[in-house]
Amino acid sequence: MNSRQESKVNMYRGVLLFCQNNAGIVSTNTAFSEAINALTIKVNEIQDYLVREIRHTTGISADKATAKAKLCLVASEIANIVYAYAVTINNKVLMDEVNYSLSDLKKLREDLIVATVTNIYNSTQSNLSALGTYGITASTLDELTEAINDYNALLPKTKTTISEKSNYNDNIIKLIDETDTLIKNRLDRLVVVFNKTHPDFVNTYKKVRHIDAPNKPVTQIKGNVINKVDGKAIEEAVISLIGTTNATTKSDKEGNFVFKPVTYGDYQLSIKATGFKDYIDNAFVVKMGKVNRVFVGLEG
C-alpha cells in the first residue's frame, strides 16, 4: 500500500474504535449502528488481506535470503581455496574465474548470482583432480550443487509471490474503495442524527473521520548505533534489512541511519561494525504508518 492508502486504513480503524467506545450512543440509531457493523466487516476484510500479504511475502523472502546466504557461503569457501591453488600454479585465468569473496557474491543481483556460482563450480570441476590435497572433493561440489538447486527452487516462488502480492493489493484497493463509499454515503450522512442529542460525539467523529493522508510515505525506520561500553556513536556501521523490503545503509558520524520508505511487516535487522560483535534481530517488526525507532549498543 502507498502512504495515502495506509492513512485511510488508519482512519477506518480510528472511526471504528471511536464508535465502538461510544456504543451506547451508536445503538440509539439503528441505521447508523448497521453502518458501523458494515464498516467492521470491511475493516476486518482489509486486515485479513494485509496479514496474508505480510505472512506470505515475508516467508518467501526469508526462505530465499537463507538459501542465498548458504549458497554464497559455500561458493565463496570453494572459490577461496581454488584461488589459492591458482596462485600456486600461477594460473591467472583461473584466478579471475574464482576471484569472488563472500561479500562480492552477496552483492550480486538475483539474475547473476546463479550464473556466477555455476562458473565457480565449472572452474572447480575442471581442476578437481588437482584440488584433492586442498580439501576439495566431489562431495564438496555436491554440497555446492545442492545449494544452487535450493536457491533456484525458490526463484519461481518469488515470481509467484509477486503475482499473489499484486492480487492481494488489488483486493485491498477494491475494499478501500468500497469502505470509502460506505463512510461517505452512509456514516457521514447519518451522523447528523446525533447533532442535537450528542453534539460532542458528532464533532469528535468528524475530527477522527477527516485524517488527511501525508504527502510522503510515513512508514520508515530511524535508528542509532553506539558503543555499548562508552556510549559513543559508531560511524560506518553497516545496517541490513531483509524482508518485504531489502535494503542496506550505513550509520553517519552521529551513529544515525534511516530506511524510508519501508513496507510494513516482519524483518531481519542486522548491524555490523568493525571491532564489534554483530547484532541480529530476526523478529524486527515494522509497524504501518509509523516511524519505527531502533537504538542499538554494540559490544566490542
N, C-alpha and C positions, 0 to 999 in steps of 0.2 A: 504494500500500500504506500501511496505517497503521503506527504505531510497533511494535506487537506483531508484525505480520507481518514487518516489517523485521528485528526481533530474532530471529525464528525462522529466517529465511533465513540470517542471520549465524551462528546456532548450527549449522545444517546444514553450512555451509561449514567451520566450526571442527571439527566431528566428522569430516568427510570428510578434511580436511587432517591432522588428528591420526592418523587410521588409515592414511592414505597414507604418513605419515612413519614409521609402525611396521608397514610391510608385512610384515616378517619374522614378527612375532607374529601378525598377522591371518591370514596364509596357513596357519598351523598348524591352523586350524579352517575346514573347507570351508563350513559353513552360515553362519558369521559373514562369511567372505570374500564369499560370494554376496550377502549382505545389503548389504555395503558397495558392491558393484557395482551393486545396485539403487538405492542411495542416490545414487551417482554419476550415474546416468541421470536421476533425479528432479531433482537439483540443476542439471544441465545443461539440462533442460527449463524449469525456472523461470528460469534465467539467459537462455535464448533468448527467452522471452516478455518479460522485463524489457528486454532490448536492443531488441526490436522495438517495444515501447511507447515507449521513450525516443526512438528514432530517428524514428518516425512522428510522434509528438506534437510533438517539438521542431522537426522540419522544417516542419510546417504552421504552427506558432506563429511561427517565424522568418519564413516567407513572408508571413504576414498582417501581422506587425509591420513588415516592409519596405514592403508595399503601403500600409499605413495611414500610415506616415511620409511616403511620397511624396504621397499624397492630401492630407494635412494641409498639407504644404509648398506644393503647387501652389495649393490653395484659399486658404490664408492670404495668399499673394502677390497673388492676384487680388483678394481681399477688401480688402487694404490700399489697393490702387490705386483700387478703386471707392469706398472710404470717402473717400479724398482728393477724388475727383470730387464726391461727395455734399456734402462740406463746402464746396466751391467754389460749388455751386449752392444751398446751404442746404436740402438735401432731407433732413430729419430721419428720415423713414420709411426712406429708402434707407440712411442711416447705421446705423439699428438693424438692418436686414436683413443687412448685411455686417460688422457690428462684431465680428469674431472674429479673435483673434491665433492664432499657431501653437500656443501653449500651451493656449489655450481649446479648440481643435479636438482636440488630443491627449488632453485630459481627458474627452472625450465618450464615453459608453457605446456599445457596438457597435450598438445599435438606434437611436441618434440621429445618429451621425456622417454616414451617407449622406444622411439627410433634411436635415441642416443644410447639408451641402456642396451638395446639389441646390438648396436655396433660394438659396445664394450664386450658383450657376450661373444660375438663373432671373432673379435680380435683375440680374446682369451682362448676360445676353442681352437683357433689356428695354431696356437703356441702351447697347447695343453701338455703335450709330451715333455716339453722342457720346463714346465712350471711345477712339476711334482715336488721338487726339492724346495719350492717356495710355499708349499702348502695348498696349492690349487689343484683340485682333482675334479673328476667327473661329477661327483656328488656336490661339489661346490657350485658347479654350473647348474645342477639340478635345482638347487635352492634358489638361484637367480631366476631360472625358468619359472619356478612356482610363484615367485614374487611378481614377475612380469604378467603371468596369467591371472593372478589375483587382482592386480590393478586393472588389467584390460577388461576383466569381467564386470567391473564397476562402471566403466565408461558408458555403456548403453543405459545403465540405470540412471546415470547422471542426466542423460538426454531425456529419458522418460520423466525424470523428476522435474525437469524444466517445463515439460509439456503439462504435467499434472499440476505444477505450481501455477501455470498460466490458467488452467481450468479453475482452480480454487479461486484465483484472483478475479476471474470473470464472474464467478458466483457471488463473491463478496461485493463486487461493483453493482451487480444486479440487486442484491439485498440492500445496499446503501441507498440506491435509487428508490426502492420500494419503501424504505424506512423514512426517507426524506418526504415522500408523498404522504405517508401516514401521519407524520408530525405536522406538516403544513396544512393538510386538508382536514384533519380531524382534531388533534390535540390543540393546535394553535387557535382554531376556530371555537372549540368547545370550552377552552379555559375561561372565556369571558363570562360563563355562567356563575363563576365564583367572584366576580368583581365586587358585588355588594356584600356578600356574606364573608368572604375571606380575601380582602384586597392584598394583604401581605403575601399570601400564597401565590396570587397571580403575579405580583411584582417579582418575587423570587424565581418563579417559573420562567419568566421572560429573561431574567439575567442568566439563569442556567442554560436556557434554550439558545441564546444568542452568543455562543462562544465562537469567535472568529478564528478561522484557520490561520496559522502562522504563514508568513511569506516565504519561509525557508524550512527545510526539514529540521525537526526538533529532536529526533531520536539520535543520540550521539553518546560518545564515551569521552570523558575527560579524566586524566589521571596524573599522578605524580609519583616519581620514583626517588627514593632516598636511601642513604646508607643507614641500615638499622642501628648501627653502633653509635655514630656521631650525629645522625640526622641531616647530614649534608646531601644536597641534591646530586643525583647521578646523571651526568650528561652522556649522550650517545648510547643509552640503553636501547636494545632492540626489542620492541613490543610487537608480538604477533597475535592476530585474531583469526581463529579458524572456526568456521560455521557457515551460516547462511551468507554472510559477508566475510570474505577472506582478505585480510589486509595486514600490512606491516608498516611500522613507523619507528621513529627514534625520539628519545626524550631530548628536550632542549637544555640550555645552561641551568635553568631552574628545576630541571627534572620533570617538566611538564610534557604531556603528549595528548593528542586529540585524534579520535576517529569520528568522522562525520561525512555524509550521512551514513547511518548503520541500520540495517534491518533488525528489528527486534527478534529475540529468540535466545536459544541456548548456545553457548560458545565455549571454546577452549581459549584461555588467555595465557600467553607465556611471555615472560620478561627475562632477557639475558643481558648481562653486562660483564665486561672483562674484570676478573678479580673477584667476582661474586657468584654465589650459588644461584642456579636457575630457579625462577619462580614459575609455577604452573598451576592454574586454576582450571580444572576440567569441567566445572559446573558453573561457569560465569553466565549470569542471566542478564540480558539487555532488555529493559522494560520499554514498551512502546511510548513514544511521545515524551521521553524523559532525557535529562542529562544524567547519564549513568556515571557515577564518580568512582574512581579507583585510587587508593593510596597504598603503596607497597613499599615496605622496607626490606631491602635485600641484605642477606647475610654474607659476610666475607668468607 
